[in-house]
Amino acid sequence: MNVDQLKIPELSLRYLKAAKCVAELRSITRAGEQLNRSQTAISKAIIELESQLDVPLFDRTTSGVSTTVYGEALSHRVTMAMAEFASAASIYDQFKKSRRNFHSNPLFSMEISYKRLAALIALYETCDYSSAAHMLGITSAAVYNSIRELENLLDLALFGKDPSGVNPTPYCKILVRHTKLAFSQIRHAMDDIASLNGVTCGKVTVGTMPYSRTILTPRAINQLLEDQPQLDISTIEGPYNSLLAGLRSGEIDMLIGAVRPREAASYLKTERLFDDKLAILARSDHPLAKKKILAPKILEELQSVLPPTGTPTRLLYDQFCTQHEISVPAHCIETSSASMVRGLLLESDRVALLSEHQIYYDKKMGALTTLAIDMQSTYRPIGITMLSHIRPSPAAGLFLDKIRSVAKDLSLGIS
């Protein structure tokens, strides 16, 4: 089975659970008793994991076993993965039809094959059995059987059918999110172990919002890869809600851009890097480009390109207009695409609301400029958003250090 595309580690969940139990109890015998497995089965699980990870997880002594630093790192991440399955179980209690004890359900107790869960995620992503099978390199029948097994364990449908294909049920979406988070913890465990050997490896996935795409994130990536060329970095762009969904499922490590304090939730933590002031931008040879002072009221006479309604930047602009008794021009163009803004400004007398950082290179090359309108009270916090209960991987930690360093330079005006 090919699970690389889904970023699922090919490690037995049962073996990982056994290793975590041995680490807690400091005994293979007691771990076997607690898990209702033979001592031989527990020993086999440990040996197999140590072979796959290529590190010793435990030191064997006459009095039992002691956990190595690698074992401690693995145990911590497996505990976090188990917590995700436990969260899925507690929510399942609201959906279940039968009175069966869900705490002993193999799906929630990590007693199920990762291949079954890979089939669940693949079908969720593709909404088509043939496409899911192709993604995993298995037959459609194998995907179908895996889904049926999961549904039988839950006594609950995970997918419904309509003319367009199969669609996930409400609980399926919850289960997939927590399953992805559990697998992300196991991926981080492998990165943690490599880091303990002095080799920071792994992949960092960054969700970038419009502000961060010109200087902040690209510069941090370049600086990081100068020092750590072995790392893999990917960025994902899209609407905030889509990026947030990726963050919540563990597919994205962090979001970089304008912080949304109104949407603060207990599962999120934000780190403010600096405050950024908005500006009115235009092409360099715009009729108003050489004016040294412009009253805000002039915005009523200009054709505008504005961020979409409801975004933090647009809310600041609307508040600015209310404060200065300015009527927002009718038929303004709404877009969050910097390249679209650039094209609109360069071939017209339109003006746009953006940060100067977002046109840094256009301004440097003389294509765009800032009009002399003082956009007072339009400061917004720029920062990092992450899941509050997730400890970043070593690679993500290094990226965070670079982002903070670049942000500090930008806040001090160092370009």
C-alpha positions in Angstrom: 0.0 0.0 0.0 1.3 3.4 -1.0 0.5 5.9 1.8 3.2 8.5 1.1 0.7 10.9 -0.6 -1.4 10.9 2.6 1.7 11.4 4.8 0.8 8.3 6.9 3.8 6.7 8.7 4.0 3.0 8.0 4.2 2.0 11.6 1.9 -0.4 13.4 -0.5 1.4 15.7 -0.6 -1.7 17.9 3.2 -1.7 18.2 3.3 2.0 19.0 0.7 1.5 21.7 2.7 -1.3 23.2 5.9 0.8 23.2 4.1 3.6 25.0 2.7 1.2 27.6 6.2 -0.4 28.2 7.6 3.2 28.6 5.0 4.0 31.2 5.2 0.8 33.2 8.9 0.1 32.8 8.1 -3.5 32.3 7.3 -5.7 29.3 5.5 -8.2 31.5 3.2 -5.6 33.1 2.6 -4.0 29.7 1.5 -7.4 28.3 -0.8 -7.9 31.3 -2.4 -4.4 30.8 -2.8 -4.9 27.0 -3.9 -8.5 27.3 -1.0 -9.6 25.1 1.8 -12.1 25.7 5.2 -11.0 26.7 6.5 -12.4 23.4 4.1 -10.3 21.5 5.2 -7.1 23.3 8.8 -8.0 22.8 8.2 -8.5 19.1 6.5 -5.2 18.8 9.5 -3.4 20.5 12.0 -5.2 18.3 10.1 -4.4 15.2 9.8 -0.7 16.0 13.5 -0.4 16.9 14.3 -2.0 13.6 12.1 0.4 11.7 13.2 3.5 13.5 16.8 2.3 13.7 17.2 3.4 17.3 17.1 1.6 20.7 13.8 2.5 22.5 14.6 0.6 25.7 17.6 -0.6 27.7 17.1 -4.1 29.0 18.2 -4.7 32.6 17.8 -7.6 35.1 15.2 -5.5 37.0 13.2 -4.7 33.8 13.6 -2.1 31.2 14.5 1.6 31.2 13.4 4.0 28.5 16.0 5.6 26.3 15.7 9.3 25.1 14.4 7.9 21.8 11.8 5.9 23.7 10.7 8.9 25.7 10.3 11.0 22.6 8.2 8.3 20.9 6.1 7.7 24.0 5.2 11.4 24.3 4.1 11.6 20.7 2.1 8.3 20.9 0.4 9.7 24.0 -0.7 12.7 21.9 -1.8 10.5 19.1 -3.9 8.4 21.5 -5.4 11.6 22.8 -6.7 12.4 19.3 -8.4 9.0 19.0 -9.8 9.5 22.5 -11.3 12.9 21.4 -12.9 11.2 18.4 -14.3 8.6 20.8 -15.8 11.1 23.1 -17.6 12.9 20.2 -18.7 9.5 18.8 -20.7 9.0 22.0 -23.0 11.7 20.7 -23.6 9.9 17.3 -23.6 6.2 18.2 -26.7 4.2 17.9 -25.8 1.2 20.1 -24.9 1.1 23.8 -21.6 -0.8 23.2 -18.6 0.5 25.1 -16.7 2.7 22.7 -13.6 2.8 25.0 -12.7 -0.7 23.9 -13.4 -0.1 20.3 -10.3 -1.0 18.2 -10.7 2.1 16.2 -10.3 4.4 19.2 -7.8 2.2 21.2 -5.2 2.0 18.4 -5.8 -1.7 17.9 -6.5 -1.2 14.2 -4.3 -1.3 11.1 -3.1 2.0 9.8 -4.0 0.7 6.4 -7.7 0.7 7.3 -7.4 4.3 8.4 -5.5 5.1 5.2 -8.4 3.9 3.2 -10.8 6.1 5.2 -8.7 9.2 4.6 -8.2 8.4 0.9 -11.9 8.0 0.3 -12.6 11.1 2.3 -10.1 13.1 0.1 -11.3 11.7 -3.2 -15.0 10.8 -2.6 -14.6 8.0 -5.1 -13.6 4.4 -4.5 -11.6 4.0 -7.7 -9.7 7.2 -7.1 -9.0 6.2 -3.5 -7.8 2.8 -4.6 -5.5 4.4 -7.2 -4.1 6.7 -4.6 -3.2 3.8 -2.3 -2.2 1.4 -5.0 -4.8 -1.2 -4.0 -8.1 -2.4 -5.4 -11.5 -0.7 -5.1 -12.7 -3.8 -3.3 -10.0 -3.4 -0.6 -11.0 0.2 0.0 -14.7 -0.9 0.2 -13.9 -3.6 2.6 -11.9 -1.3 4.9 -14.7 1.2 5.0 -17.3 -1.5 5.8 -15.1 -2.8 8.6 -14.9 0.7 10.1 -18.6 1.2 9.8 -19.3 -2.1 11.4 -17.0 -1.2 14.3 -18.9 2.0 14.8 -22.3 0.8 13.9 -22.5 4.0 12.0 -22.4 5.1 8.3 -19.3 7.1 7.4 -20.2 7.9 3.8 -23.5 8.5 2.0 -24.1 8.2 -1.7 -25.5 10.7 -4.3 -25.2 11.0 -8.1 -21.9 12.9 -7.7 -20.2 10.1 -5.7 -19.8 9.3 -2.0 -19.9 12.0 0.6 -18.6 11.9 4.2 -21.1 12.1 7.0 -20.8 14.7 9.8 -19.1 12.1 12.1 -16.8 11.0 9.3 -15.4 14.5 9.0 -14.7 14.6 12.7 -13.1 11.1 12.7 -10.8 12.0 9.7 -9.7 15.2 11.3 -8.6 13.5 14.6 -7.1 10.6 12.7 -5.0 13.0 10.6 -3.8 14.7 13.8 -2.9 11.4 15.3 -0.8 10.5 12.3 0.8 13.9 12.3 2.0 13.2 15.9 3.5 9.9 14.8 5.3 11.7 11.9 6.6 14.2 14.5 7.9 11.4 16.6 10.1 10.2 13.8 11.4 13.7 13.3 12.0 14.0 17.0 14.1 10.8 17.0 16.1 12.0 14.1 16.7 15.3 15.8 18.1 13.5 18.9 20.7 12.0 16.6 21.8 15.5 15.6 19.9 15.5 12.3 16.9 17.8 12.0 14.8 16.4 9.2 11.2 16.4 8.0 8.7 18.6 6.3 7.2 21.9 7.3 3.9 22.9 5.8 3.0 26.6 6.1 -0.4 28.1 5.5 0.2 31.6 4.1 -2.3 34.5 4.2 -1.9 37.4 1.8 0.3 39.6 3.9 3.0 37.0 4.4 3.5 35.9 0.8 5.8 38.7 -0.4 8.6 39.0 2.1 8.0 37.4 5.5 7.5 33.8 4.5 9.8 33.6 1.4 12.6 35.3 3.3 12.3 32.9 6.3 12.2 29.9 4.0 15.4 31.1 2.1 17.2 31.7 5.4 16.2 28.4 6.9 17.2 26.4 3.8 20.6 28.1 3.7 21.3 26.6 7.2 19.2 23.4 6.8 19.1 22.4 3.1 17.9 18.9 4.1 14.5 20.1 5.2 11.4 20.1 2.9 9.2 23.2 3.0 5.8 23.6 1.3 3.3 26.4 1.4 -0.4 26.3 1.0 -2.5 29.4 -0.1 -6.2 29.7 0.1 -9.1 31.3 2.0 -8.7 31.5 5.8 -11.3 28.9 6.6 -9.7 26.4 4.2 -6.2 27.1 5.8 -7.8 26.7 9.3 -9.3 23.4 8.3 -5.8 22.2 7.2 -4.3 23.4 10.5 -7.0 21.6 12.6 -6.4 18.3 10.8 -2.6 18.5 11.1 -1.9 18.9 7.4 -0.6 22.4 8.0 1.8 23.2 10.8 1.1 26.9 11.2 -0.6 29.9 9.6 1.3 33.1 9.0 -0.4 36.4 8.4 -2.9 38.8 9.8 -4.1 37.4 13.2 -7.9 37.2 13.6 -8.5 37.9 17.3 -12.2 37.7 16.9 -11.9 34.1 15.9 -9.8 33.0 18.8 -10.7 29.6 20.1 -9.3 27.4 22.9 -7.8 25.0 20.4 -5.7 27.8 18.8 -2.8 29.8 20.0 -1.5 32.9 18.4 1.9 34.7 18.6 1.9 38.4 17.6 5.1 39.3 15.7 4.4 43.0 15.0 1.7 45.4 14.0 1.4 46.5 10.4 -0.2 49.7 9.0 -2.3 49.6 5.8 -1.7 52.0 2.9 -3.4 53.2 -0.3 -1.4 52.0 -3.3 -1.3 53.0 -6.9 0.9 52.8 -10.0 4.0 55.0 -9.8 2.8 57.4 -12.5 -0.7 57.7 -11.1 -2.0 61.3 -11.3 -1.9 61.6 -7.5 1.5 59.9 -7.0 3.5 63.1 -6.5 1.0 64.8 -4.1 2.7 65.2 -0.7 -0.6 65.3 1.3 -4.0 63.8 0.4 -7.1 64.1 2.5 -8.9 60.7 3.2 -12.0 62.1 1.6 -10.5 61.8 -1.8 -11.1 58.1 -1.6 -14.7 58.8 -2.5 -13.6 59.9 -5.9 -11.3 57.0 -6.7 -12.0 53.6 -8.1 -10.9 51.1 -5.5 -9.6 47.6 -5.3 -10.5 46.3 -1.8 -10.1 43.0 0.2 -13.2 40.8 0.3 -16.0 41.9 2.7 -15.6 40.4 6.2 -11.8 40.0 6.1 -9.8 41.7 8.9 -8.3 44.2 6.4 -11.6 45.1 5.0 -13.1 45.6 8.4 -10.3 48.1 9.3 -10.9 50.0 6.0 -14.7 50.2 6.7 -14.0 51.5 10.2 -11.6 54.1 8.7 -14.2 55.2 6.3 -16.8 55.5 9.0 -14.4 57.5 11.2 -13.7 59.9 8.4 -17.3 60.0 7.1 -16.2 58.5 3.7 -18.7 56.6 1.5 -17.2 53.5 0.1 -17.2 53.9 -3.7 -19.8 51.9 -5.5 -18.7 49.0 -7.7 -15.3 48.5 -6.1 -13.4 45.4 -7.1 -12.9 42.8 -4.4 -9.9 40.5 -4.4 -7.3 39.0 -2.1 -4.9 38.2 -4.9 -1.8 40.4 -4.9 -1.1 39.5 -8.5 -4.6 40.5 -9.5 -4.2 43.8 -7.6 -0.9 44.4 -9.4 -2.5 43.9 -12.8 -5.4 46.1 -12.0 -3.3 49.0 -10.7 -0.7 48.9 -13.4 -3.2 49.4 -16.2 -5.6 51.9 -14.6 -6.0 54.8 -12.2 -7.4 52.5 -9.6 -6.1 52.5 -6.1 -5.8 49.5 -3.7 -5.8 48.9 0.0 -2.7 46.8 1.0 0.3 46.8 3.2 3.5 48.3 1.8 5.2 45.0 2.5 2.9 43.3 0.0 4.2 45.5 -2.8 7.8 45.6 -1.5 9.4 44.5 -4.8 7.0 46.4 -7.0 7.9 49.6 -5.1 11.6 48.7 -5.2 11.4 48.4 -9.0 9.4 51.5 -9.4 6.1 49.9 -10.6 3.8 50.8 -7.7 3.9 53.4 -4.9 2.1 54.6 -1.8 -0.3 57.6 -2.0 0.1 60.3 0.7 -3.1 59.4 2.6 -2.5 58.8 6.3 -4.3 55.5 7.1 -4.3 56.1 10.8 -6.0 53.5 13.0 -5.5 50.8 10.4 -2.9 48.8 12.3 -3.4 45.1 12.4 -1.4 42.3 14.2 0.7 40.0 12.0 1.6 36.7 13.6 1.6 33.0 13.8 -1.4 30.8 14.5 -1.0 27.1 15.6 -2.9 24.5 17.5 -2.6 25.0 21.2 -2.1 21.4 22.2 0.4 20.4 19.5 4.2 20.7 20.1 5.9 21.7 16.8 8.2 19.2 15.2 12.0 20.1 15.3 11.8 21.3 11.7 8.8 23.5 12.4 10.6 24.8 15.5 13.5 26.0 13.3 11.2 27.6 10.9 9.4 29.5 13.7 12.8 30.8 14.8 13.5 32.2 11.3 10.0 33.7 11.0 10.5 35.5 14.3 13.9 36.8 13.2 12.7 38.0 9.8 9.6 39.6 11.5 11.9 41.4 14.0 13.9 42.9 11.1 10.8 44.0 9.2 9.4 45.7 12.3 12.6 47.6 12.7 12.6 48.6 9.1 15.5 46.4 8.1 15.1 45.3 4.5 
